[in-house]
Amino acid sequence: MLRTLNYSVLDVFAEKPLEGNPLAVFHDATGLSDLRMQALARETNLAETTFILPDDPEVERREGVRVRIFTTEEELPFAGHPTLGTATWLHLNHGLLRGQDSIMLRLSVGRISVRFERVSDFEFGVKATMMQNDPVFGDTHDRAEVARVIGLAADDLAEGFCPQTVSTGVPFCIILLRSYEVLETLQISQKDAKAWLDTSDAHFFYCIAPAPGGGGTWRARMQFYSGEDPATGSAAGCCISWLVKNGLADSGAKVLIEQGMAISRPSRMEAQATLVDGKVGSVFVSGRTIPVAEGRFFLPHEEEIPTGVEPQTPTGTSDV
């Protein structure tokens, strides 16, 4: 007997279909093992894949919908575009939560709220905003050392700002480059990156630079594993927190972060954070999600086939 697993694909942080960061959402992962979820994430071969674990609808309305997030390599406790995309799928399809102004997700990092905005009839998709956890500012890192690891010279990094680890659920090393032109040349050796990251308090690098034309817009790139992420919503929250803390963005002001241009998947993320009495909080990241595809997997039940390679433990998980 085969089990049918229904899933949808949504383009997140996209202004029109086939842009932004594609996400696969499995509608009902009840009974799936960690190994099967990891194998399915490898099969979709997208930056992330999410698995909804349904509960009683009233419990989901009151406490949030349980969701797990996997990359092709590991489970993550939190990620931005999976959070926004999965919440949007629920907003469009959930029996009780469909059409609600806000939806709560129960992720491995804790409960994350996503609220939705009404859009004009001529606009694609659904615009939504997630509130991320307050940022935790970790170690600052030597400019020359980090530059070497990511394949740049020390003077390619902006003068006066050291790379720093920031986390709203997943720790990113935020690196400010001196120009958009330097950002365009970025080619991080993942072998070198992994060796350095494994000894640091960061899990990924997130490189930023002022966008062409300025105006308070930023460009970003996040190269990881064997490729590049079109849009990294969790890192956008870390990025705006770092920018506000360092006086490069105004407290409470919306900042546009563009990503994915280098791989022909343009993505737009709006981010804001506040600075009160030296503490950064109220971190919000917004963007548009557009459903683009639906599909089904037909698979033997797990006890009937080998399960494959055991997935890695999520970084920084907490009980929910």
N, C-alpha and C positions, 0 to 999 in steps of 0.2 A: 504494500500500500504506500502511495506517495502522499506527502503533505504539501498543500499549496500555500505559498507565502506571497501575499500581495504587497506590493511596494509602489511608491510614487517617487518621481524625480522632480525637484524644484530648483530653480535658479535663484540663489540668494544674493542680496546686495546688487541686484541687476536692475537696470533701467528698461530693458527689453529682453525678450526670450533669447536664450543662447549666449547670454553674457553672465557676469557674476560668477559665483561659486556653486556648481551643481552639488546637490545633496540627495542621497537616497534615503527614504523613510520607510521602514517596514512597519506596517499597520498593526500587527499583532505578533509579538515575539514570545508569547506565552510558551513556556517549556523549552525554549531554546537554550542550549548550554553556552558558556563563554566561548568555547571552541567553535561552535557552529556560527555564532555571531561574528567572530573574527574571520572565519572562512568566507562568510557572505560579504563582509567588508572588503576582503581581498578580491572577491569576484566582481563586485561593482566597480572596484578600482578608482573610486573617487577619493577626494581628500578626506571626507568623513561620511559615515553611514550611521543612521540612528535606528534604534529599536524601541518601539513603544510597548510597554508592559501594562496592558489594560487592567483596571481595577473596577470596583463598583463606581458607576458614574457620579454618584453623590460624593463618594470619597474623593474622586478626582477633582470635582468642583471645589471641595472644601480644602483639600490638602495638596493637590497638584497631581499631574500625570507623571508616572515614573517613566523615565527615558534613559537609555544608555547610549553612549557615543563611542564609536570605534573609527580609527584611521585604518589604513591598510596594514599597519604594523602593531598597533597597540590600542587599548582602551584609554580614553581621556576622561577626567572627571568633569571637564567643562570645555566647551568650544562655542564660539559665537555664532557662526553661520548655521551649525546644526540646531542650536537653541532657537534662533529666529525662524529657521525653515520648518522645524518640527512643530513649533507652536502655531505657525501659519497653517500647516496641514490640518491640525486639530481645529483651528478656527473655521476652516472651510468644510470639515467633514465629521467632526465628533458629534455623536447623537445629542448630548446635553450641552456641550460647550460651543457648538457651532454658532457663529455670529456674535459671541461674547466680546465685550470691549477689552477684556484682559484674560489671560490664561496663565496658570502657574505650572511650571515643570518641576518635578523632583529629580534632580540630577545627582551624580555622585559627589558633587561639590556642595550640594544643598539645594534649597528652593530658589528658583529664578523666575521672576515675573516678566511677562511680555504683554504689552498693551498694543492695541491696533487703532489705526486711523482710517477714517473714511477717505476714499480717493475719488477723483473725478471719473466719470464713465469712460473717458478716452485714455485713461492711464492704465498701464499694465499692472496686474498683480495686487498685492496687499502690502501696505507700508506698516511696519511694526517697530517698536522700541523695546529693548530689553534693559532692565536695571541689573548691572553686574555687582558683585560683592565689592566692598571697599578695598582699594589696592593695598597690597603689602609691598613695601619698598625694601629690596634686598641689597646685596653687595653692589658696590661700584667696582668697576674693572679697569685695568690699565689700558689706556688708549692704544699704545703701540702693540701690546700683546693681542688685543682683540682684532686690531687691523690686520696683523699677520695671519691670524687664524682664518679670517674671512677673505683673505687674498688681496688686501689693500695695503697702501702705505699709511703710516701714522697721520700724515697731513691730509689724507683723504677724509678723515673724521673731522667734524666741526671742532674748532678751537674752543676750549673752555668748558666742554661738556664731556664727562666721562660716561662710557656705557654703563648702564645700571639694570639690574634685574628687578622687574616689577611683576606682580601677580594679582589677578582678580579671580584666580581659579587654576590657571596654568602659568608657570613662571617664564617670562620672556626677557631676554637681554635686549633692551632698547638701545639702538645705536644710531646716533644722529650723524649723518654724513654732511660734508660741507656743501654739496651741490646735487641737484637733480642729475647732472651729467655723470657724476661718480656713481650714483645709484643705478643708472642704466647699464654700467659696465659690470655690475656685480655678478660674480660666478663663485659661489662658496663651495669649497671642497667639503663634501659631507663626511668624508673620512676624518679630516682635520677638525671639522666642527663637532662631530660626535665625541672625539677624544677630549676636546676641551670642555664641552658641555657636561660630560660625565663627571668631571671633577669640580664643576661649579654649582651654583644654586639655581641656574637657569636650565630650561628644557629645550628652548628654541632661540634663534636669533631673529630679531625684527628690526629691519633697517629702514630709516626714514630720511626724507630730505624735503625742503620746501619745493612745492610744485612749480612748474614754469608759470611765470606771470604773478606769482606770489598770491596776495589777497587772502592770506591765512589758510590756504589749502595746502595739504601735505600729500606727498607720494610715499608709498611703502612697498617693500618686497619682503617675502618670507619664503626662503628656500629651505626645504627639509626633505629627509629621506632621499629619494632620487629625483625629485621634481620641485615644483614651485606652487605655492598656494595662491589661488586667484583672489581670495579675500579672507582675512583672518580677524573675525569679529572679537574674539577674546583678546587678541593682541591690540586691537583698536582701543579697547578699554584701558589696557595697560599704557598704551601710547598717549592717549589724552591725559591720563593721570600724570604721566611723566612730564608732558608739555606744560600742564598747569602748575605742577610743583616747581618747575624750573623757569617760570615766567614767560614761556614761549607761546602760551595760549591764555586767554582771559578766563577767569573763573566764571563758570556758568554759561559761557558762550558756546554756540554750536560750531564745530570745526569739521570740515570735509576732509576725509582721508580717502585717497584714490589708490587702488591696487589692481594688479592683474593686467596692466597695459602691456607689459613685456611678453605676455603669453597669449595675447589676443582674447582675454577674458576681462574686459574692463569692469571694475567694481567700484561702487560708491558707498562709503560708510559715513554717516554723521555721528559725531561723538561729542560729548560734553562731560565736564566734571567740575566740582566746586572745591575751592580752597577756603577753609574757615579755621582760623586760629592755628594755621600751619598744618592742618590735616586735610588731606584730599578725600572726598567722598562723593556720593550722589553721581555715580558713573553710569551714563546712559549711552547706548549705541543703537543707531537706527538704520534701517534700510528697507528695500523693497524685495519681496519674494514672489516669484512667478512660477506656478506649476507648469511643467512642460511635458511630462510623460507618466505613464502608468505601466506596470508589468507584473508578472507572476513567476515565481520559481516553483518548480515541481521537483521535490527532493525526497529521497527515502527517509524514513524516520531514523534518528541518529544512532540508535542501537544496531542498525543494520549495516552501517558503513564505518570505515576508519575515521577518526575525528581530526587527524592532522596535528599541526604544531600548536602547542599551548600558547595563548596570548600573554603579553606582558601585563603586569599589574598596573592599573591606572596611577598616574602621578598625583600625589596629594589628595587622595580620596578621603571622604568623610562619610559617616553613617547618615542615612536619610530615612 
